[in-house]
Amino acid sequence: MNVTVLYFARLREAIGRERDVFSLPPEVTTVGALRGWLVAQGEPWAGAFAETRRVRAAVNHEMARDDATPIGDGAEVAFFPPVTGG
């Protein structure tokens, strides 16, 4: 399954880019599983997600919950801190 992951605010700065496209393993089917998979990939994701206590997510422009929001092939998943600035 292929997904596009977008990073905003401090996450974008920590990761060094605004987006990635990943081909995910079959067991990564929720936002929480994606977050865990990213951290397991090491740097820069491990550090970026560790530094931000509460990272929110949206799937295809809809707010998402780690444990309850599925992701599908072609999904766009955005991660952002609670306050993205103004």
CNS distance restraints for C-alpha pairs under 8 A (distance, minus, plus):
assign (resid   1 and name CA) (resid  23 and name CA) 5.43 0.50 0.50
assign (resid   1 and name CA) (resid  24 and name CA) 5.37 0.50 0.50
assign (resid   1 and name CA) (resid  25 and name CA) 7.09 0.50 0.50
assign (resid   1 and name CA) (resid  26 and name CA) 7.11 0.50 0.50
assign (resid   1 and name CA) (resid  72 and name CA) 7.02 0.50 0.50
assign (resid   1 and name CA) (resid  73 and name CA) 4.76 0.50 0.50
assign (resid   1 and name CA) (resid  74 and name CA) 7.26 0.50 0.50
assign (resid   2 and name CA) (resid  21 and name CA) 6.92 0.50 0.50
assign (resid   2 and name CA) (resid  22 and name CA) 5.52 0.50 0.50
assign (resid   2 and name CA) (resid  23 and name CA) 4.36 0.50 0.50
assign (resid   2 and name CA) (resid  24 and name CA) 6.13 0.50 0.50
assign (resid   2 and name CA) (resid  73 and name CA) 5.30 0.50 0.50
assign (resid   2 and name CA) (resid  74 and name CA) 5.49 0.50 0.50
assign (resid   2 and name CA) (resid  75 and name CA) 7.47 0.50 0.50
assign (resid   3 and name CA) (resid  21 and name CA) 5.70 0.50 0.50
assign (resid   3 and name CA) (resid  22 and name CA) 5.52 0.50 0.50
assign (resid   3 and name CA) (resid  23 and name CA) 6.63 0.50 0.50
assign (resid   3 and name CA) (resid  24 and name CA) 7.47 0.50 0.50
assign (resid   3 and name CA) (resid  72 and name CA) 7.65 0.50 0.50
assign (resid   3 and name CA) (resid  73 and name CA) 6.18 0.50 0.50
assign (resid   3 and name CA) (resid  74 and name CA) 5.02 0.50 0.50
assign (resid   3 and name CA) (resid  75 and name CA) 5.02 0.50 0.50
assign (resid   3 and name CA) (resid  76 and name CA) 5.91 0.50 0.50
assign (resid   3 and name CA) (resid  77 and name CA) 7.23 0.50 0.50
assign (resid   4 and name CA) (resid  19 and name CA) 6.89 0.50 0.50
assign (resid   4 and name CA) (resid  20 and name CA) 5.77 0.50 0.50
assign (resid   4 and name CA) (resid  21 and name CA) 4.41 0.50 0.50
assign (resid   4 and name CA) (resid  22 and name CA) 6.47 0.50 0.50
assign (resid   4 and name CA) (resid  74 and name CA) 7.11 0.50 0.50
assign (resid   4 and name CA) (resid  75 and name CA) 6.37 0.50 0.50
assign (resid   4 and name CA) (resid  76 and name CA) 4.79 0.50 0.50
assign (resid   4 and name CA) (resid  77 and name CA) 6.17 0.50 0.50
assign (resid   5 and name CA) (resid  19 and name CA) 5.44 0.50 0.50
assign (resid   5 and name CA) (resid  20 and name CA) 5.23 0.50 0.50
assign (resid   5 and name CA) (resid  21 and name CA) 6.17 0.50 0.50
assign (resid   5 and name CA) (resid  22 and name CA) 7.69 0.50 0.50
assign (resid   5 and name CA) (resid  76 and name CA) 5.93 0.50 0.50
assign (resid   5 and name CA) (resid  77 and name CA) 4.82 0.50 0.50
assign (resid   5 and name CA) (resid  78 and name CA) 5.69 0.50 0.50
assign (resid   5 and name CA) (resid  79 and name CA) 7.51 0.50 0.50
assign (resid   6 and name CA) (resid  18 and name CA) 5.73 0.50 0.50
assign (resid   6 and name CA) (resid  19 and name CA) 4.39 0.50 0.50
assign (resid   6 and name CA) (resid  20 and name CA) 6.69 0.50 0.50
assign (resid   6 and name CA) (resid  76 and name CA) 7.35 0.50 0.50
assign (resid   6 and name CA) (resid  77 and name CA) 6.13 0.50 0.50
assign (resid   6 and name CA) (resid  78 and name CA) 4.48 0.50 0.50
assign (resid   6 and name CA) (resid  79 and name CA) 6.19 0.50 0.50
assign (resid   7 and name CA) (resid  11 and name CA) 5.59 0.50 0.50
assign (resid   7 and name CA) (resid  12 and name CA) 4.83 0.50 0.50
assign (resid   7 and name CA) (resid  15 and name CA) 7.99 0.50 0.50
assign (resid   7 and name CA) (resid  17 and name CA) 7.49 0.50 0.50
assign (resid   7 and name CA) (resid  18 and name CA) 5.09 0.50 0.50
assign (resid   7 and name CA) (resid  19 and name CA) 5.97 0.50 0.50
assign (resid   7 and name CA) (resid  78 and name CA) 5.96 0.50 0.50
assign (resid   7 and name CA) (resid  79 and name CA) 5.23 0.50 0.50
assign (resid   7 and name CA) (resid  80 and name CA) 6.17 0.50 0.50
assign (resid   8 and name CA) (resid  12 and name CA) 4.99 0.50 0.50
assign (resid   8 and name CA) (resid  18 and name CA) 6.78 0.50 0.50
assign (resid   8 and name CA) (resid  78 and name CA) 7.58 0.50 0.50
assign (resid   8 and name CA) (resid  79 and name CA) 6.43 0.50 0.50
assign (resid   8 and name CA) (resid  80 and name CA) 4.97 0.50 0.50
assign (resid   8 and name CA) (resid  81 and name CA) 7.43 0.50 0.50
assign (resid   8 and name CA) (resid  84 and name CA) 7.21 0.50 0.50
assign (resid   9 and name CA) (resid  13 and name CA) 6.62 0.50 0.50
assign (resid   9 and name CA) (resid  80 and name CA) 6.58 0.50 0.50
assign (resid   9 and name CA) (resid  81 and name CA) 7.01 0.50 0.50
assign (resid   9 and name CA) (resid  84 and name CA) 5.58 0.50 0.50
assign (resid   9 and name CA) (resid  85 and name CA) 7.62 0.50 0.50
assign (resid  10 and name CA) (resid  14 and name CA) 6.06 0.50 0.50
assign (resid  10 and name CA) (resid  48 and name CA) 7.98 0.50 0.50
assign (resid  10 and name CA) (resid  80 and name CA) 7.83 0.50 0.50
assign (resid  10 and name CA) (resid  81 and name CA) 7.22 0.50 0.50
assign (resid  11 and name CA) (resid  15 and name CA) 5.99 0.50 0.50
assign (resid  11 and name CA) (resid  48 and name CA) 5.75 0.50 0.50
assign (resid  11 and name CA) (resid  49 and name CA) 7.36 0.50 0.50
assign (resid  11 and name CA) (resid  52 and name CA) 7.82 0.50 0.50
assign (resid  11 and name CA) (resid  79 and name CA) 7.67 0.50 0.50
assign (resid  11 and name CA) (resid  80 and name CA) 6.67 0.50 0.50
assign (resid  11 and name CA) (resid  81 and name CA) 7.47 0.50 0.50
assign (resid  12 and name CA) (resid  16 and name CA) 5.68 0.50 0.50
assign (resid  12 and name CA) (resid  17 and name CA) 5.50 0.50 0.50
assign (resid  12 and name CA) (resid  18 and name CA) 5.31 0.50 0.50
assign (resid  13 and name CA) (resid  17 and name CA) 6.99 0.50 0.50
assign (resid  14 and name CA) (resid  44 and name CA) 6.93 0.50 0.50
assign (resid  14 and name CA) (resid  47 and name CA) 7.63 0.50 0.50
assign (resid  14 and name CA) (resid  48 and name CA) 5.34 0.50 0.50
assign (resid  15 and name CA) (resid  44 and name CA) 5.24 0.50 0.50
assign (resid  15 and name CA) (resid  45 and name CA) 6.39 0.50 0.50
assign (resid  15 and name CA) (resid  48 and name CA) 6.33 0.50 0.50
assign (resid  24 and name CA) (resid  28 and name CA) 6.39 0.50 0.50
assign (resid  27 and name CA) (resid  33 and name CA) 7.85 0.50 0.50
assign (resid  28 and name CA) (resid  33 and name CA) 5.17 0.50 0.50
assign (resid  28 and name CA) (resid  34 and name CA) 5.72 0.50 0.50
assign (resid  28 and name CA) (resid  37 and name CA) 7.42 0.50 0.50
assign (resid  29 and name CA) (resid  33 and name CA) 6.44 0.50 0.50
assign (resid  29 and name CA) (resid  34 and name CA) 7.26 0.50 0.50
assign (resid  29 and name CA) (resid  70 and name CA) 5.60 0.50 0.50
assign (resid  29 and name CA) (resid  71 and name CA) 5.45 0.50 0.50
assign (resid  29 and name CA) (resid  72 and name CA) 7.00 0.50 0.50
assign (resid  30 and name CA) (resid  34 and name CA) 6.24 0.50 0.50
assign (resid  30 and name CA) (resid  66 and name CA) 6.54 0.50 0.50
assign (resid  30 and name CA) (resid  67 and name CA) 6.57 0.50 0.50
assign (resid  30 and name CA) (resid  68 and name CA) 6.93 0.50 0.50
assign (resid  30 and name CA) (resid  69 and name CA) 5.56 0.50 0.50
assign (resid  30 and name CA) (resid  70 and name CA) 4.22 0.50 0.50
assign (resid  30 and name CA) (resid  71 and name CA) 5.32 0.50 0.50
assign (resid  31 and name CA) (resid  35 and name CA) 6.17 0.50 0.50
assign (resid  31 and name CA) (resid  57 and name CA) 7.50 0.50 0.50
assign (resid  31 and name CA) (resid  64 and name CA) 7.26 0.50 0.50
assign (resid  31 and name CA) (resid  65 and name CA) 6.85 0.50 0.50
assign (resid  31 and name CA) (resid  66 and name CA) 4.68 0.50 0.50
assign (resid  31 and name CA) (resid  67 and name CA) 6.87 0.50 0.50
assign (resid  31 and name CA) (resid  68 and name CA) 7.81 0.50 0.50
assign (resid  31 and name CA) (resid  69 and name CA) 6.00 0.50 0.50
assign (resid  31 and name CA) (resid  70 and name CA) 6.41 0.50 0.50
assign (resid  31 and name CA) (resid  71 and name CA) 6.57 0.50 0.50
assign (resid  31 and name CA) (resid  77 and name CA) 7.90 0.50 0.50
assign (resid  32 and name CA) (resid  36 and name CA) 6.20 0.50 0.50
assign (resid  32 and name CA) (resid  65 and name CA) 7.60 0.50 0.50
assign (resid  32 and name CA) (resid  66 and name CA) 3.95 0.50 0.50
assign (resid  32 and name CA) (resid  67 and name CA) 5.63 0.50 0.50
assign (resid  33 and name CA) (resid  37 and name CA) 6.02 0.50 0.50
assign (resid  33 and name CA) (resid  66 and name CA) 7.49 0.50 0.50
assign (resid  34 and name CA) (resid  38 and name CA) 6.10 0.50 0.50
assign (resid  35 and name CA) (resid  39 and name CA) 6.36 0.50 0.50
assign (resid  36 and name CA) (resid  40 and name CA) 6.16 0.50 0.50
assign (resid  37 and name CA) (resid  41 and name CA) 6.42 0.50 0.50
assign (resid  38 and name CA) (resid  42 and name CA) 7.37 0.50 0.50
assign (resid  38 and name CA) (resid  45 and name CA) 5.84 0.50 0.50
assign (resid  38 and name CA) (resid  46 and name CA) 7.09 0.50 0.50
assign (resid  39 and name CA) (resid  43 and name CA) 7.67 0.50 0.50
assign (resid  39 and name CA) (resid  45 and name CA) 5.25 0.50 0.50
assign (resid  39 and name CA) (resid  46 and name CA) 4.20 0.50 0.50
assign (resid  39 and name CA) (resid  47 and name CA) 7.88 0.50 0.50
assign (resid  39 and name CA) (resid  49 and name CA) 7.07 0.50 0.50
assign (resid  40 and name CA) (resid  46 and name CA) 6.86 0.50 0.50
assign (resid  41 and name CA) (resid  45 and name CA) 7.01 0.50 0.50
assign (resid  41 and name CA) (resid  46 and name CA) 7.26 0.50 0.50
assign (resid  42 and name CA) (resid  46 and name CA) 5.12 0.50 0.50
assign (resid  42 and name CA) (resid  47 and name CA) 7.84 0.50 0.50
assign (resid  43 and name CA) (resid  47 and name CA) 6.13 0.50 0.50
assign (resid  43 and name CA) (resid  48 and name CA) 7.93 0.50 0.50
assign (resid  44 and name CA) (resid  48 and name CA) 6.13 0.50 0.50
assign (resid  45 and name CA) (resid  49 and name CA) 6.01 0.50 0.50
assign (resid  46 and name CA) (resid  50 and name CA) 6.04 0.50 0.50
assign (resid  47 and name CA) (resid  51 and name CA) 6.09 0.50 0.50
assign (resid  48 and name CA) (resid  52 and name CA) 6.71 0.50 0.50
assign (resid  49 and name CA) (resid  53 and name CA) 7.47 0.50 0.50
assign (resid  49 and name CA) (resid  55 and name CA) 7.31 0.50 0.50
assign (resid  52 and name CA) (resid  81 and name CA) 6.85 0.50 0.50
assign (resid  54 and name CA) (resid  81 and name CA) 6.35 0.50 0.50
assign (resid  54 and name CA) (resid  82 and name CA) 6.75 0.50 0.50
assign (resid  55 and name CA) (resid  79 and name CA) 6.42 0.50 0.50
assign (resid  55 and name CA) (resid  80 and name CA) 5.56 0.50 0.50
assign (resid  55 and name CA) (resid  81 and name CA) 4.73 0.50 0.50
assign (resid  55 and name CA) (resid  82 and name CA) 6.47 0.50 0.50
assign (resid  56 and name CA) (resid  63 and name CA) 7.94 0.50 0.50
assign (resid  56 and name CA) (resid  64 and name CA) 7.60 0.50 0.50
assign (resid  56 and name CA) (resid  79 and name CA) 5.69 0.50 0.50
assign (resid  56 and name CA) (resid  80 and name CA) 5.35 0.50 0.50
assign (resid  56 and name CA) (resid  81 and name CA) 5.90 0.50 0.50
assign (resid  56 and name CA) (resid  82 and name CA) 6.21 0.50 0.50
assign (resid  57 and name CA) (resid  63 and name CA) 6.11 0.50 0.50
assign (resid  57 and name CA) (resid  64 and name CA) 5.39 0.50 0.50
assign (resid  57 and name CA) (resid  65 and name CA) 7.17 0.50 0.50
assign (resid  57 and name CA) (resid  66 and name CA) 7.88 0.50 0.50
assign (resid  57 and name CA) (resid  77 and name CA) 6.84 0.50 0.50
assign (resid  57 and name CA) (resid  78 and name CA) 5.41 0.50 0.50
assign (resid  57 and name CA) (resid  79 and name CA) 4.52 0.50 0.50
assign (resid  57 and name CA) (resid  80 and name CA) 6.32 0.50 0.50
assign (resid  58 and name CA) (resid  62 and name CA) 5.03 0.50 0.50
assign (resid  58 and name CA) (resid  63 and name CA) 4.21 0.50 0.50
assign (resid  58 and name CA) (resid  64 and name CA) 4.80 0.50 0.50
assign (resid  58 and name CA) (resid  77 and name CA) 5.67 0.50 0.50
assign (resid  58 and name CA) (resid  78 and name CA) 5.12 0.50 0.50
assign (resid  58 and name CA) (resid  79 and name CA) 6.71 0.50 0.50
assign (resid  59 and name CA) (resid  63 and name CA) 6.46 0.50 0.50
assign (resid  59 and name CA) (resid  64 and name CA) 6.05 0.50 0.50
assign (resid  59 and name CA) (resid  69 and name CA) 7.88 0.50 0.50
assign (resid  59 and name CA) (resid  71 and name CA) 7.10 0.50 0.50
assign (resid  59 and name CA) (resid  75 and name CA) 6.71 0.50 0.50
assign (resid  59 and name CA) (resid  76 and name CA) 5.71 0.50 0.50
assign (resid  59 and name CA) (resid  77 and name CA) 4.57 0.50 0.50
assign (resid  59 and name CA) (resid  78 and name CA) 6.47 0.50 0.50
assign (resid  60 and name CA) (resid  75 and name CA) 6.17 0.50 0.50
assign (resid  60 and name CA) (resid  76 and name CA) 5.10 0.50 0.50
assign (resid  60 and name CA) (resid  77 and name CA) 6.37 0.50 0.50
assign (resid  61 and name CA) (resid  76 and name CA) 7.81 0.50 0.50
assign (resid  61 and name CA) (resid  78 and name CA) 7.89 0.50 0.50
assign (resid  64 and name CA) (resid  68 and name CA) 7.62 0.50 0.50
assign (resid  64 and name CA) (resid  69 and name CA) 5.55 0.50 0.50
assign (resid  65 and name CA) (resid  69 and name CA) 5.34 0.50 0.50
assign (resid  71 and name CA) (resid  75 and name CA) 6.15 0.50 0.50
assign (resid  80 and name CA) (resid  84 and name CA) 6.96 0.50 0.50
